[in-house]
Amino acid sequence: MGVFVFLPLVLPLTAWPVARLAEHHLHPRMATWLLTGLSAVLAVCSTLSLALLMVVGTAQLPGNPLPDGWSDPEVREAVPYDEVAGKVAIPALIAVLVSCTRAAWRHHRVRRGAVRALAGLSPTSVVVLPDENAYAYALPGRKGRVVVTTAMLATLTGPERRALFAHERAHLDARHHRFLLTVQLAARANPCLRPLLTAVTYTTERWADEEAAGRIGSRRTVARAVGKAALVSRGAPLVALAGFATAGPVPRRVAALLGPAPVARAWPSLFTSAGLAAWGAAVGTAVSALSSANSAVTLFLILKAATPL
C-alpha cells in the first residue's frame, strides 16, 4: 500500500488546469460532463483513501470494537506514518461525511420547500409569481417547472421572454441540478475540487445559454435577455436552484453569446492547451483510481490475513 494511499488526496490538483481551460476552449456540454466525471471519481478515491487510513488509525485506539489482529505491527506497517496519518484521518473522514450529508440535506430541503410553496398553484410547466423582485429559476422534479416573477417578465421583451423560458427548460431537460449536486458533494469531500465546482456552475449556465440560442435562433437575443435580467435581478430566493441571471459570471456569458457558437468536439486535441490539460486531468484521475484500488486490495488482504477465523 505504501505512499500510494496518499496520492488520491492530492491528485485532484491535476484537474485545476482543465477546470479553467474547459470554460473557454470546450463546448459547455462536454466541459460539464468532463468536469463532473473527474470530480466524482477523484472525490470517491480520496474518500476511500481516508477510510483506509482511518481503519489503521482506529485499530490502534484502546477499546475499539475491531478484531485485535487489525492492530498488529504488520498491519500498521502497511501505512507509512501510521500513527499520525491514521489519527488525522479519523476526524477528517468524519468532517467529510458530515459536510456531504449537510449539503445533500440542504439541497433536498430547498427543493422540498420550493415544491411546497407552489403546491397551491395550477400544475402548469410555467409558474408566474406576483413578486416585485425580478428572478427566474428552474425547479427540477418529476415534472419540472419554470418559475418566474412578474417583475422579471415586465423587464423583458417577447423574444427575450422566450429566451428565458428556453434557458430554464434547458436546465430541466439536461438535469443540470444533478451535475451541480455531484460536484458540490465532491468539493465537500475534497476541498481541492472546489475550482471544478466553480467551473461547472459556469458551464451549466453556458450550456443552457447555447441551448436557448439554438431553440430561438438568435444568440444576440439570449445575450440581451441575460444582461437585462442581471441588471434587475436581486438574487433568486433559492440559491441552490439554477437562476437565469444569478449563476455564473454574467459578463462572460454575454460575451460568449455575442461571439461565435462553440464547436462541439468529441475530445480536444493533445496539441492544444485544453487538450493537454484534459489529458493531464484524465491521467491524474486514472492514477488516483489505481492507487485507491491498489491500497484497498492490499489492506484487505493484510487485514484478512491478520484476522483469526
Secondary structure, 3 states (H helix, E strand, C coil): CHHHHCHHHHHHHHHHHHHHHHHHHCCHHHHHHHHHHHHHHHHHHHHHHHHHHHHHHHHCCCCCCCCHHHHCHHHHCCCCCHHHHHHHHHHHHHHHHHHHHHHHHHHHHHHHHHHHHCCCCCCCCEEEECCCCECEEEECCCCCEEEEEHHHHHHCCHHHHHHHHHHHHHHHHCCHHHHHHHHHHHHHHCHHHHHHHHHHHHHHHHHHHHHHHHHHCCHHHHHHHHHHHHHHECCCCCCCCCECCCCCCHHHHHHHHHCCCCCCCCCCCCCCHHHHHHHHHHHHHHHHHHHHHHHHHHHHHHHHHHCCC
